[in-house]
């Protein structure tokens, strides 16, 4: 008897984009389809089983990170590449080590489809609140995927993977959407059964709004050995992804001439002491935006640095800690610079000629800031990560 070709197609698609908060429920629609056949045979195609699982892979740079020997907690699947293996191992063929995985869920067993038939199931799974966030750094990389495994009788297992991004908001560990109290007095009996239920996403947005909307300006006096360079004012210390970091720089009280300044949004990747390859290892710095301006003779200036939606907010794990800062460089003159004389009569004009050369100093200064997640729907709009995938089995 002639064997049937592999015609059953499996399509998986995330129902709400590719970005989720830790603690949210991920829903993925899986559709099985057996296309119409030009042959007269109406024999059914059978899938023995289909299972799904979410897992997080951790890939480290061997020149910067040395993981402790803990074979029981971290499972390495780099050497498991036998396609004829019938075990459902979602991490098979993936780089790095599996640091987190949910319990596998059986989507269907003995699924029989005739040519032209289709079958749809929905895979639901909750991402734990203590899971690490998605991150792609110089020393460490965390990546999430939904892996769907399927097998036909007498055939090797096939894996279908759908990537997703996970954001972590600290402070939601003890919150429960079902325990949220509502003080509204429902006097209308027809509304007794329609009390709004706050979801974890709603609670997260409330926390983010509370933390990032507080205006608490902080002023810093910036000076070097020669005197005062400037005063910097940052309107708030915490920002969401997609927001602008706005600050003002006041030169009106400065005693040292400042020729130029630059502000750079930077992330600091600190590897924990237990995992460092060298004791003198320094943090890895990455820049994500720059504001630069010539400020000679200016009394005031301001800087705006947008926070990209694709970067990872501040977080900490057993291996790495990510921090954010504003990195400033002030180019100051070692010699006094004559002020530009403005004519009393506005009809007259004057030209100020700057010196051909100046002895200068560079003042470097860093300000730590906190970057938090944003609404996953907003982050998904700027994501280039695909939300669906397909294969045949």
KEKE-3310 file (N, C-alpha, C; in steps of 0.2 Angstrom, whole numbers, plus 5000, padded with zeros to 4 digits):
npx = (5004:5003:5011:5004:5007:5015:5004:4996:4994:5000:4996:5001:4996:4998:4986:4986:4996:5014:5020:5020:5016:5025:5016:5004:4991:4995:4988:4986:4982:4980:4979:4974:4975:4969:4973:4963:4963:4969:4968:4958:4957:4950:4956:4959:4971:4981:4986:4996:4999:4998:5007:5011:5021:5029:5045:5060:5076:5092:5107:5124:5139:5154:5166:5163:5154:5153:5145:5139:5142:5128:5120:5107:5098:5099:5097:5105:5103:5110:5117:5107:5101:5095:5084:5076:5072:5059:5055:5047:5055:5056:5066:5075:5089:5091:5101:5111:5105:5090:5081:5069:5053:5036:5024:5021:5007:4994:4987:4979:4975:4977:4971:4961:4960:4951:4953:4952:4946:4947:4954:4953:4961:4964:4978:4982:4992:5000:5012:5024:5026:5038:5047:5061:5065:5063:5078:5092:5108:5125:5132:5123:5108:5091:5078:5061:5050:5035:5033:5027:5024:5022:5017:5017:5011:5024:5033:5046:5046:5040:5044:5036:5039:5035:5040:5040:5039:5044:5040:5044:5037:5041:5034:5021:5020:5013:5000:4983:4971:4958:4956:4954:4946:4931:4924:4912:4895:4883:4868:4858:4849:4850:4863:4870:4877:4887:4899:4915:4930:4946:4960:4976:4984:4977:4980:4993:4995:4990:4999:5011:5007:5005:5018:5026:5021:5023:5029:5043:5055:5072:5087:5104:5120:5133:5150:5167:5185:5188:5177:5159:5150:5137:5119:5109:5092:5081:5066:5058:5062:5059:5054:5044:5045:5046:5043:5049:5065:5067:5076:5082:5096:5105:5115:5116:5122:5135:5152:5162:5166:5156:5158:5152:5140:5135:5122:5119:5109:5111:5113:5118:5126:5128:5137:5134:5144:5147:5147:5156:5169:5182:5189:5191:5181:5172:5157:5146:5143:5130:5124:5109:5104:5107:5110:5116:5124:5130:5134:5140:5139:5126:5112:5102:5097:5090:5087:5082:5078:5072:5065:5068:5056:5059:5069:5076:5068:5074:5081:5084:5093:5099:5111:5113:5112:5103:5105:5101:5106:5110:5122:5133:5144:5154:5161:5173:5181:5197:5202:5196:5183:5179:5164:5151:5148:5133:5126:5119:5110:5098:5097:5110:5123:5133:5148:5154:5169:5175:5189:5203:5208:5207:5212:5205:5194:5187:5172:5165:5150:5137:5120:5109:5095:5078:5070:5055:5043:5030:5014:5010:5003:5006:5020:5020:5016:5027:5036:5045:5044:5038:5021:5016:5017:5021:5020:5022:5016)
npy = (4994:5011:5024:5038:5055:5069:5079:5086:5102:5113:5127:5140:5154:5169:5176:5189:5198:5199:5202:5201:5203:5197:5185:5186:5178:5169:5166:5156:5151:5136:5129:5115:5108:5099:5098:5099:5084:5079:5066:5051:5044:5044:5043:5045:5057:5055:5062:5057:5063:5080:5092:5106:5119:5132:5139:5146:5151:5153:5160:5162:5173:5165:5171:5181:5176:5164:5150:5143:5126:5117:5105:5101:5111:5119:5114:5108:5107:5106:5095:5087:5082:5073:5070:5059:5056:5052:5059:5073:5087:5103:5112:5106:5107:5120:5135:5137:5136:5129:5138:5140:5133:5129:5117:5104:5103:5093:5095:5088:5071:5057:5063:5064:5068:5071:5074:5091:5094:5103:5108:5116:5122:5130:5136:5139:5147:5152:5164:5164:5175:5177:5175:5177:5192:5195:5197:5204:5205:5209:5200:5191:5182:5181:5172:5169:5156:5148:5132:5119:5103:5089:5073:5060:5043:5032:5041:5054:5066:5082:5100:5115:5132:5148:5164:5175:5190:5194:5205:5211:5217:5223:5221:5216:5204:5200:5203:5201:5199:5195:5198:5211:5225:5234:5249:5254:5258:5248:5251:5248:5234:5227:5228:5221:5209:5213:5218:5226:5217:5218:5215:5208:5215:5227:5231:5232:5243:5253:5253:5257:5269:5276:5276:5282:5294:5303:5319:5323:5334:5334:5342:5344:5350:5353:5352:5356:5355:5368:5376:5380:5371:5369:5368:5354:5348:5336:5330:5319:5302:5290:5281:5275:5263:5270:5283:5300:5306:5320:5334:5349:5361:5373:5386:5399:5402:5398:5397:5392:5392:5383:5374:5364:5351:5334:5321:5305:5290:5276:5259:5248:5233:5222:5208:5196:5193:5180:5174:5179:5179:5185:5194:5207:5212:5223:5232:5230:5242:5250:5260:5270:5281:5299:5316:5331:5347:5363:5375:5387:5403:5402:5403:5394:5377:5362:5345:5330:5314:5300:5285:5269:5257:5244:5241:5233:5234:5239:5226:5211:5196:5179:5179:5191:5209:5223:5240:5257:5273:5291:5297:5310:5322:5336:5348:5359:5376:5380:5393:5410:5416:5429:5439:5440:5456:5465:5477:5492:5499:5492:5492:5492:5480:5466:5457:5442:5434:5419:5411:5404:5392:5383:5378:5364:5355:5339:5334:5321:5313:5304:5300:5290:5282:5275:5263:5257:5244:5245:5247:5231:5230:5242:5241:5230:5235:5241:5230:5219:5206:5190:5184:5172:5155:5141:5124:5107:5091)
npz = (5000:4996:5004:5013:5008:5017:5021:5031:5037:5049:5057:5068:5078:5087:5097:5102:5097:5099:5111:5129:5146:5161:5170:5163:5153:5139:5123:5110:5094:5086:5071:5061:5046:5032:5016:5000:4990:4974:4971:4970:4982:4998:5011:5028:5036:5050:5065:5078:5090:5097:5105:5116:5122:5132:5133:5139:5133:5138:5132:5133:5133:5131:5134:5143:5153:5165:5169:5184:5190:5189:5185:5188:5188:5176:5160:5146:5129:5118:5113:5108:5094:5087:5074:5073:5086:5097:5108:5116:5116:5118:5117:5109:5098:5100:5104:5119:5136:5143:5154:5159:5158:5154:5160:5148:5137:5131:5115:5106:5102:5092:5080:5067:5050:5036:5018:5014:5027:5042:5058:5074:5088:5104:5112:5129:5141:5156:5159:5171:5185:5190:5180:5169:5159:5141:5133:5124:5126:5127:5134:5139:5134:5133:5127:5122:5117:5109:5108:5097:5096:5085:5079:5067:5066:5065:5060:5062:5076:5074:5075:5079:5080:5088:5091:5105:5115:5132:5145:5161:5175:5190:5206:5205:5210:5221:5218:5214:5202:5204:5217:5218:5225:5223:5226:5221:5222:5218:5214:5205:5201:5189:5186:5194:5191:5183:5187:5185:5181:5185:5176:5175:5167:5167:5180:5180:5171:5179:5189:5182:5178:5190:5195:5185:5182:5192:5196:5201:5202:5201:5205:5199:5203:5193:5192:5191:5194:5192:5194:5194:5182:5176:5179:5181:5178:5181:5177:5182:5189:5184:5170:5156:5143:5127:5131:5132:5138:5147:5150:5158:5156:5164:5162:5167:5180:5179:5181:5174:5157:5145:5131:5123:5124:5127:5128:5132:5131:5140:5143:5156:5158:5170:5175:5187:5201:5204:5192:5183:5172:5174:5188:5187:5178:5169:5167:5153:5141:5132:5120:5116:5110:5107:5111:5106:5108:5104:5116:5119:5126:5129:5139:5144:5141:5134:5134:5125:5125:5117:5122:5115:5110:5108:5117:5133:5149:5165:5175:5185:5187:5192:5185:5177:5178:5173:5171:5169:5163:5161:5151:5152:5143:5145:5137:5142:5143:5147:5148:5150:5141:5130:5132:5120:5113:5113:5103:5108:5101:5091:5078:5073:5069:5074:5074:5081:5083:5085:5095:5087:5092:5107:5124:5131:5143:5147:5155:5162:5167:5175:5177:5185:5180:5180:5170:5165:5160:5146:5140:5133:5121:5115:5114:5105:5093:5088:5085:5076:5076:5071:5072:5069:5063:5053:5047:5040:5042)
capx = (5000:5007:5010:5001:5012:5014:4999:4993:4998:4999:4997:5000:4996:4997:4980:4986:5003:5020:5023:5016:5019:5025:5010:4998:4990:4996:4984:4989:4977:4983:4974:4976:4971:4971:4970:4960:4968:4967:4967:4951:4957:4948:4959:4961:4977:4981:4991:4996:4998:5001:5008:5013:5025:5033:5051:5065:5082:5098:5113:5129:5145:5159:5171:5161:5150:5155:5139:5140:5140:5122:5117:5100:5094:5100:5097:5108:5100:5114:5119:5101:5099:5093:5078:5072:5070:5052:5053:5045:5060:5055:5073:5080:5092:5091:5107:5110:5102:5083:5081:5062:5048:5030:5022:5018:5000:4992:4982:4975:4978:4973:4967:4960:4957:4950:4955:4947:4944:4952:4952:4956:4962:4967:4983:4983:4997:5002:5019:5025:5028:5045:5051:5066:5062:5067:5084:5098:5113:5132:5135:5118:5103:5085:5073:5055:5046:5030:5035:5022:5027:5017:5020:5012:5013:5030:5037:5049:5043:5042:5043:5034:5041:5032:5043:5036:5043:5041:5042:5043:5036:5042:5029:5015:5020:5007:4994:4978:4966:4951:4955:4954:4940:4928:4919:4906:4889:4878:4861:4854:4849:4852:4871:4873:4881:4892:4905:4921:4935:4952:4964:4983:4986:4974:4983:5000:4995:4989:5006:5015:5004:5007:5025:5030:5017:5024:5033:5048:5061:5079:5092:5111:5125:5138:5156:5174:5190:5189:5171:5152:5149:5130:5114:5104:5086:5078:5059:5056:5067:5056:5051:5041:5047:5042:5043:5055:5068:5067:5079:5085:5102:5105:5122:5116:5126:5141:5159:5167:5163:5155:5157:5148:5138:5131:5119:5118:5105:5115:5112:5124:5125:5132:5137:5135:5151:5148:5147:5161:5175:5187:5187:5191:5177:5168:5150:5145:5139:5127:5121:5103:5101:5111:5108:5122:5122:5135:5131:5143:5135:5119:5110:5098:5096:5086:5089:5076:5081:5067:5067:5065:5051:5062:5075:5073:5068:5079:5079:5090:5092:5105:5117:5115:5108:5103:5103:5100:5109:5111:5129:5135:5150:5154:5168:5174:5187:5202:5203:5190:5181:5176:5157:5149:5145:5127:5125:5113:5105:5096:5098:5117:5125:5140:5150:5158:5174:5178:5196:5205:5210:5206:5213:5198:5194:5181:5169:5161:5145:5132:5114:5105:5087:5074:5066:5050:5039:5025:5008:5012:5000:5010:5027:5019:5016:5034:5039:5046:5044:5032:5016:5013:5022:5017:5024:5018:5017)
capy = (5000:5017:5028:5045:5061:5073:5084:5090:5108:5115:5134:5143:5162:5172:5180:5196:5201:5195:5205:5200:5204:5191:5184:5186:5172:5169:5162:5154:5147:5131:5126:5109:5108:5093:5101:5094:5080:5078:5059:5049:5042:5049:5040:5051:5058:5054:5064:5053:5068:5086:5095:5113:5121:5138:5139:5152:5149:5157:5159:5167:5173:5161:5175:5185:5173:5157:5148:5138:5119:5115:5101:5099:5117:5121:5108:5109:5102:5107:5089:5083:5085:5067:5071:5053:5055:5053:5063:5080:5091:5109:5115:5102:5111:5127:5136:5139:5132:5130:5141:5140:5129:5127:5110:5103:5102:5090:5099:5083:5064:5053:5068:5061:5073:5069:5079:5096:5095:5107:5107:5122:5122:5136:5134:5144:5146:5158:5166:5165:5182:5178:5173:5183:5195:5194:5202:5202:5209:5207:5194:5186:5183:5177:5172:5165:5153:5143:5126:5115:5096:5085:5067:5055:5036:5029:5047:5057:5071:5089:5105:5122:5137:5154:5168:5180:5194:5195:5211:5210:5223:5221:5224:5213:5197:5198:5206:5196:5203:5193:5201:5219:5227:5239:5252:5257:5255:5246:5251:5245:5226:5224:5229:5217:5204:5216:5222:5226:5213:5221:5210:5209:5220:5234:5233:5234:5250:5257:5254:5261:5276:5279:5277:5286:5301:5308:5324:5325:5336:5334:5347:5343:5355:5350:5356:5353:5358:5376:5380:5377:5371:5370:5365:5350:5347:5330:5331:5313:5297:5284:5282:5269:5262:5274:5290:5304:5308:5327:5338:5356:5363:5380:5389:5406:5403:5394:5401:5389:5392:5376:5375:5359:5345:5328:5317:5298:5285:5270:5253:5245:5226:5220:5201:5194:5191:5172:5171:5183:5176:5189:5198:5214:5213:5229:5232:5231:5248:5250:5267:5269:5288:5304:5323:5335:5354:5368:5379:5393:5409:5400:5403:5388:5373:5357:5339:5326:5307:5295:5278:5265:5252:5237:5239:5229:5238:5237:5219:5208:5189:5177:5180:5198:5215:5228:5246:5262:5279:5296:5298:5317:5324:5343:5351:5366:5379:5381:5400:5414:5418:5436:5439:5444:5462:5466:5484:5495:5501:5486:5493:5490:5473:5465:5450:5439:5429:5414:5410:5398:5386:5383:5372:5362:5349:5335:5332:5315:5313:5299:5300:5284:5282:5269:5262:5252:5242:5249:5243:5226:5232:5247:5238:5225:5239:5243:5224:5216:5199:5187:5181:5166:5151:5135:5118:5102:5085)
capz = (5000:4995:5010:5012:5009:5023:5019:5036:5038:5056:5058:5074:5078:5093:5097:5104:5096:5101:5118:5135:5153:5165:5174:5158:5149:5132:5119:5103:5090:5082:5066:5058:5039:5027:5009:4996:4986:4967:4970:4972:4989:5004:5017:5033:5038:5057:5069:5084:5096:5097:5112:5116:5128:5132:5136:5139:5132:5140:5129:5136:5130:5135:5136:5148:5158:5167:5173:5189:5188:5192:5180:5189:5187:5169:5155:5140:5124:5112:5110:5106:5088:5083:5072:5074:5093:5098:5115:5115:5119:5114:5116:5104:5092:5101:5107:5125:5141:5145:5161:5161:5154:5157:5159:5141:5137:5125:5112:5103:5101:5087:5076:5060:5045:5029:5013:5015:5033:5047:5066:5077:5095:5107:5118:5134:5146:5160:5160:5178:5186:5192:5174:5167:5153:5135:5133:5120:5128:5125:5138:5140:5129:5135:5122:5123:5111:5110:5103:5096:5093:5082:5076:5064:5067:5061:5057:5067:5078:5071:5080:5076:5085:5088:5096:5109:5120:5138:5149:5168:5179:5197:5211:5204:5212:5226:5216:5211:5198:5206:5224:5218:5228:5220:5231:5218:5225:5212:5216:5200:5201:5183:5185:5200:5189:5178:5190:5180:5184:5183:5173:5177:5162:5170:5186:5178:5168:5185:5193:5178:5178:5196:5196:5180:5181:5197:5194:5207:5199:5205:5202:5201:5202:5189:5193:5190:5199:5191:5196:5192:5174:5174:5184:5177:5181:5178:5180:5186:5189:5181:5163:5152:5136:5122:5133:5131:5144:5146:5156:5156:5158:5166:5162:5169:5186:5178:5181:5169:5150:5142:5124:5120:5129:5124:5133:5129:5134:5140:5147:5159:5159:5175:5176:5194:5203:5204:5185:5180:5170:5177:5194:5186:5173:5169:5164:5146:5140:5125:5119:5112:5108:5108:5110:5106:5106:5106:5121:5121:5127:5130:5147:5146:5135:5136:5130:5124:5122:5116:5124:5110:5112:5108:5122:5139:5155:5171:5178:5188:5187:5195:5180:5175:5181:5168:5173:5164:5165:5156:5151:5150:5142:5145:5134:5145:5141:5152:5148:5150:5134:5130:5130:5114:5115:5109:5102:5112:5095:5088:5070:5072:5069:5077:5073:5086:5080:5090:5094:5082:5096:5114:5128:5134:5147:5146:5161:5161:5172:5174:5181:5185:5179:5180:5164:5166:5154:5144:5138:5128:5115:5112:5112:5099:5087:5085:5085:5069:5078:5068:5077:5067:5060:5050:5045:5037:5046)
cpx = (5004:5006:5008:5007:5010:5010:4996:4997:4995:5001:4996:5001:4994:4991:4980:4993:5008:5023:5018:5020:5020:5019:5004:4997:4991:4991:4986:4984:4981:4978:4978:4972:4974:4969:4967:4965:4965:4965:4960:4951:4954:4950:4961:4968:4977:4987:4991:4995:5001:5001:5011:5016:5028:5039:5056:5072:5087:5104:5118:5135:5150:5164:5169:5157:5152:5149:5142:5138:5134:5118:5109:5095:5094:5101:5099:5106:5104:5116:5113:5099:5097:5086:5073:5070:5063:5050:5052:5049:5059:5061:5078:5082:5093:5098:5106:5107:5095:5083:5074:5058:5042:5029:5019:5011:4998:4986:4977:4979:4973:4969:4967:4957:4957:4952:4950:4945:4949:4949:4956:4956:4965:4972:4983:4988:4999:5009:5020:5028:5035:5050:5056:5063:5066:5072:5089:5103:5120:5135:5129:5112:5097:5080:5067:5052:5041:5032:5029:5025:5021:5021:5015:5015:5019:5034:5040:5045:5045:5040:5041:5035:5038:5036:5039:5041:5040:5044:5040:5042:5036:5036:5022:5015:5015:5001:4990:4973:4959:4950:4954:4947:4937:4923:4913:4900:4884:4871:4856:4854:4852:4860:4874:4878:4887:4897:4911:4926:4942:4957:4971:4986:4983:4978:4990:5000:4994:4995:5010:5013:5006:5014:5028:5026:5019:5030:5037:5054:5067:5084:5099:5115:5131:5144:5162:5179:5190:5182:5164:5152:5142:5126:5109:5098:5083:5071:5056:5062:5065:5053:5049:5045:5043:5042:5049:5058:5070:5071:5081:5092:5103:5113:5122:5121:5133:5147:5164:5163:5162:5154:5152:5146:5135:5128:5117:5114:5109:5112:5118:5122:5130:5131:5138:5142:5152:5149:5152:5167:5182:5185:5187:5186:5173:5162:5150:5141:5136:5123:5115:5100:5106:5109:5114:5120:5128:5131:5135:5139:5127:5117:5106:5098:5092:5088:5082:5079:5075:5070:5064:5061:5054:5067:5071:5074:5073:5076:5085:5088:5099:5111:5118:5110:5109:5101:5104:5103:5109:5119:5131:5142:5150:5161:5168:5181:5191:5203:5196:5189:5177:5168:5156:5145:5139:5126:5119:5108:5104:5097:5106:5118:5132:5142:5155:5163:5177:5185:5197:5206:5209:5208:5207:5199:5187:5179:5164:5157:5139:5126:5110:5098:5084:5070:5061:5046:5034:5019:5011:5009:5004:5017:5026:5019:5022:5038:5039:5045:5037:5028:5013:5018:5018:5022:5019:5020:5013)
cpy = (5006:5022:5035:5050:5065:5079:5088:5096:5110:5123:5137:5151:5164:5177:5187:5199:5197:5198:5204:5202:5198:5191:5184:5179:5173:5164:5162:5149:5143:5128:5120:5109:5102:5096:5096:5091:5079:5070:5057:5046:5047:5046:5046:5051:5058:5057:5060:5057:5074:5089:5102:5115:5128:5137:5145:5149:5155:5156:5165:5167:5170:5166:5180:5182:5166:5154:5143:5131:5117:5112:5100:5105:5119:5115:5111:5104:5103:5101:5085:5085:5079:5069:5065:5052:5057:5057:5070:5084:5098:5113:5111:5107:5118:5129:5138:5134:5134:5132:5141:5137:5128:5119:5109:5101:5099:5093:5094:5076:5061:5057:5065:5067:5070:5075:5085:5098:5099:5106:5113:5121:5128:5134:5140:5142:5153:5159:5167:5172:5183:5175:5179:5186:5193:5199:5199:5207:5206:5201:5189:5187:5178:5178:5167:5162:5148:5137:5121:5108:5092:5079:5062:5048:5034:5035:5050:5063:5078:5094:5112:5127:5144:5159:5173:5184:5195:5201:5209:5217:5221:5224:5220:5206:5195:5201:5201:5200:5201:5196:5208:5221:5233:5242:5255:5254:5254:5245:5248:5237:5223:5224:5225:5212:5207:5220:5221:5222:5216:5215:5212:5215:5227:5236:5235:5241:5255:5259:5258:5268:5280:5281:5282:5293:5306:5312:5326:5327:5336:5338:5345:5348:5351:5355:5352:5356:5366:5379:5376:5377:5372:5367:5361:5348:5341:5330:5325:5307:5291:5285:5275:5269:5266:5281:5293:5306:5315:5330:5345:5357:5370:5382:5396:5407:5400:5399:5398:5389:5384:5377:5370:5354:5340:5324:5310:5294:5279:5265:5250:5237:5223:5212:5200:5192:5184:5170:5175:5178:5179:5193:5205:5216:5219:5228:5233:5237:5248:5257:5266:5276:5293:5311:5327:5342:5358:5373:5385:5399:5408:5401:5397:5384:5367:5351:5334:5319:5302:5288:5273:5260:5245:5236:5236:5234:5236:5230:5216:5200:5186:5178:5187:5203:5220:5234:5251:5269:5284:5298:5305:5318:5332:5345:5358:5369:5380:5389:5404:5416:5424:5435:5442:5450:5464:5474:5486:5497:5494:5486:5492:5483:5472:5458:5448:5434:5425:5413:5404:5392:5388:5377:5370:5356:5345:5333:5327:5314:5308:5300:5294:5285:5275:5268:5256:5250:5247:5244:5238:5228:5237:5245:5233:5229:5240:5236:5221:5208:5196:5184:5175:5162:5145:5130:5113:5096:5079)
cpz = (5000:5001:5008:5012:5015:5021:5024:5038:5045:5056:5065:5074:5085:5093:5098:5103:5099:5108:5123:5141:5157:5170:5169:5155:5142:5128:5112:5100:5085:5077:5062:5051:5035:5020:5005:4991:4979:4966:4973:4979:4994:5011:5021:5034:5046:5060:5076:5090:5094:5103:5111:5123:5127:5136:5134:5138:5134:5136:5131:5132:5134:5137:5142:5154:5159:5172:5178:5187:5192:5187:5182:5188:5180:5165:5149:5135:5118:5108:5107:5100:5083:5081:5073:5081:5094:5104:5113:5119:5116:5113:5112:5098:5094:5105:5114:5130:5142:5152:5164:5156:5157:5156:5152:5142:5130:5122:5109:5103:5096:5083:5069:5056:5038:5024:5013:5022:5037:5054:5069:5085:5098:5113:5122:5139:5149:5161:5168:5179:5188:5186:5172:5160:5147:5135:5128:5121:5125:5128:5139:5136:5132:5130:5123:5116:5113:5105:5103:5093:5091:5079:5073:5066:5062:5058:5063:5070:5075:5075:5076:5081:5083:5093:5099:5113:5126:5142:5156:5171:5187:5202:5210:5206:5217:5224:5213:5208:5202:5213:5224:5220:5224:5225:5228:5221:5219:5215:5211:5200:5195:5182:5191:5197:5184:5181:5186:5184:5181:5181:5176:5173:5165:5176:5185:5175:5174:5189:5189:5178:5184:5197:5191:5179:5186:5195:5201:5204:5204:5201:5204:5199:5199:5190:5192:5195:5198:5193:5194:5184:5172:5180:5179:5181:5177:5181:5184:5185:5185:5175:5160:5146:5131:5124:5131:5138:5143:5152:5153:5159:5158:5166:5165:5175:5185:5178:5177:5162:5147:5135:5120:5125:5125:5130:5129:5133:5134:5145:5150:5161:5164:5176:5184:5195:5203:5197:5181:5178:5173:5183:5192:5180:5174:5166:5157:5145:5133:5125:5114:5110:5111:5107:5111:5104:5108:5110:5123:5121:5128:5138:5149:5140:5138:5131:5130:5121:5122:5118:5119:5114:5112:5113:5128:5145:5160:5174:5181:5188:5191:5191:5179:5178:5176:5172:5168:5167:5159:5157:5148:5148:5141:5143:5137:5143:5148:5153:5147:5142:5134:5128:5123:5116:5110:5109:5106:5106:5091:5080:5068:5072:5071:5075:5078:5083:5086:5090:5090:5086:5103:5118:5132:5139:5146:5153:5159:5168:5170:5179:5180:5184:5179:5174:5165:5160:5152:5142:5132:5121:5111:5109:5106:5093:5084:5084:5078:5070:5075:5073:5075:5063:5057:5048:5043:5041:5043)
residu = (UNK:UNK:UNK:UNK:UNK:UNK:UNK:UNK:UNK:UNK:UNK:UNK:UNK:UNK:UNK:UNK:UNK:UNK:UNK:UNK:UNK:UNK:UNK:UNK:UNK:UNK:UNK:UNK:UNK:UNK:UNK:UNK:UNK:UNK:UNK:UNK:UNK:UNK:UNK:UNK:UNK:UNK:UNK:UNK:UNK:UNK:UNK:UNK:UNK:UNK:UNK:UNK:UNK:UNK:UNK:UNK:UNK:UNK:UNK:UNK:UNK:UNK:UNK:UNK:UNK:UNK:UNK:UNK:UNK:UNK:UNK:UNK:UNK:UNK:UNK:UNK:UNK:UNK:UNK:UNK:UNK:UNK:UNK:UNK:UNK:UNK:UNK:UNK:UNK:UNK:UNK:UNK:UNK:UNK:UNK:UNK:UNK:UNK:UNK:UNK:UNK:UNK:UNK:UNK:UNK:UNK:UNK:UNK:UNK:UNK:UNK:UNK:UNK:UNK:UNK:UNK:UNK:UNK:UNK:UNK:UNK:UNK:UNK:UNK:UNK:UNK:UNK:UNK:UNK:UNK:UNK:UNK:UNK:UNK:UNK:UNK:UNK:UNK:UNK:UNK:UNK:UNK:UNK:UNK:UNK:UNK:UNK:UNK:UNK:UNK:UNK:UNK:UNK:UNK:UNK:UNK:UNK:UNK:UNK:UNK:UNK:UNK:UNK:UNK:UNK:UNK:UNK:UNK:UNK:UNK:UNK:UNK:UNK:UNK:UNK:UNK:UNK:UNK:UNK:UNK:UNK:UNK:UNK:UNK:UNK:UNK:UNK:UNK:UNK:UNK:UNK:UNK:UNK:UNK:UNK:UNK:UNK:UNK:UNK:UNK:UNK:UNK:UNK:UNK:UNK:UNK:UNK:UNK:UNK:UNK:UNK:UNK:UNK:UNK:UNK:UNK:UNK:UNK:UNK:UNK:UNK:UNK:UNK:UNK:UNK:UNK:UNK:UNK:UNK:UNK:UNK:UNK:UNK:UNK:UNK:UNK:UNK:UNK:UNK:UNK:UNK:UNK:UNK:UNK:UNK:UNK:UNK:UNK:UNK:UNK:UNK:UNK:UNK:UNK:UNK:UNK:UNK:UNK:UNK:UNK:UNK:UNK:UNK:UNK:UNK:UNK:UNK:UNK:UNK:UNK:UNK:UNK:UNK:UNK:UNK:UNK:UNK:UNK:UNK:UNK:UNK:UNK:UNK:UNK:UNK:UNK:UNK:UNK:UNK:UNK:UNK:UNK:UNK:UNK:UNK:UNK:UNK:UNK:UNK:UNK:UNK:UNK:UNK:UNK:UNK:UNK:UNK:UNK:UNK:UNK:UNK:UNK:UNK:UNK:UNK:UNK:UNK:UNK:UNK:UNK:UNK:UNK:UNK:UNK:UNK:UNK:UNK:UNK:UNK:UNK:UNK:UNK:UNK:UNK:UNK:UNK:UNK:UNK:UNK:UNK:UNK:UNK:UNK:UNK:UNK:UNK:UNK:UNK:UNK:UNK:UNK:UNK:UNK:UNK:UNK:UNK:UNK:UNK:UNK:UNK:UNK:UNK:UNK:UNK:UNK:UNK:UNK:UNK:UNK:UNK:UNK:UNK:UNK:UNK:UNK:UNK:UNK:UNK:UNK:UNK:UNK:UNK:UNK:UNK:UNK:UNK:UNK:UNK:UNK:UNK:UNK:UNK:UNK)
# end
